[in-house]
């Protein structure tokens, strides 16, 4: 199961991008996780300061 970013909670801080070991997260006004690239490691969710990353 991949992770996803709750658009209303994402503050676009960039913390998750630096932590993703497979580069599954794209930057923008709201960040996006590519579900086909996500390996479900949960590292991004662990470091997200706004708790915007949840299991899909």
C-alpha angles and dihedrals in degrees: 000000000000127000125244135198121241102230095209092054102040113107094186092235095149097230093122095052092059092049101047107104094200102040094243095145123086125199126233140116083308119018122239131208117214103227092203091057099038113104095195093243093141095218092126092053091049093057100038108116093201096045088236096141118084137163112273 
